[in-house]
Amino acid sequence: MNDRKFSLSWDGKKHKKTPHVTINIEGVKHPFVLRNNSSDVPTFKQVFIEKDYDFNVTKPPKVLIDAGANIGLASIYFSNKYPNVKIIAIEPEQSNFQLLQENTEKYNNIIPVQAALWNKNGKINLVDPGLGHWGFMTDEKNSEENSFGTQCHEVISITVDKIMNDYELDKIDILKIDIEGAEKEVFSDSSAWILKTNSLIVELHECMKDGCNRSFYNGSNGFDSEWQHGENIFLSREGYLTKLSN
């Protein structure tokens, strides 16, 4: 996945309201779409240029959960790097999810799920704090205006253990979480699934929600290695993931 060449093509006719650009990358099976002048562009940079998810594994993963999948860029990256992995790509926000579906429809090993990772199964409010397409938050408060921003729409909330039950997963090799502060709730009680998870890749959002860091570290005991790359913290059991040497 190193030193890839990529090309761009504009698709303004298809998407009149927001110009989209189609990305073709050498070594990536299928082209995908970004919204121009949006947070999709720095997300693309993080995933494919800065390679935030580049690491070594002792063996290729069989199961990967991409929570906070956005428009599917990390899922696409992982699918091309590990073609035999089963990826559950979870994204709550409607416009992001539509692009996630479009971008991953040719990948048989990526399963898009419109839901928000949480500590309870049910329904929850999606909130826009005004940070762009990558900054939507979830909140249990039932008000149009709350402490995080403006309510957008209701979405299904789902726990890690329910995902495992629904998709008959015994283990999770890689659990990637970038959920804009909801990691506080997700790790508040991780007992049902944490011992079944070989590695975590988590972006913490203490600046958006107080208590995220403490909840994460309290709920992720038992991993024997940790490092940080970009905005992500990596935790691994028995050396399953290792940092690339510089």
Secondary structure, DSSP 8 states (H G I E B T S, - for coil): --S--EEEEE-TTTSSSS-EEEEEETT-SS-EEEETTSTHHHHHIIIIIS-TT--EESS--SEEEEET-TTSHHHHHHHHHSTT-EEEEE--SHHHHHHHHHHHTT-TTEEEE--EE-SSSEEEEEEE-SS-TT--EEE---SSB-SS-EEEEEEEEE-HHHHHHHTT-S-BSEEEE--TTTHHHHTTS-TTTGGGBSEEEEE--TTTSTTHHHHHHHT-TT--EEEEETTEEEEESTTSEE----
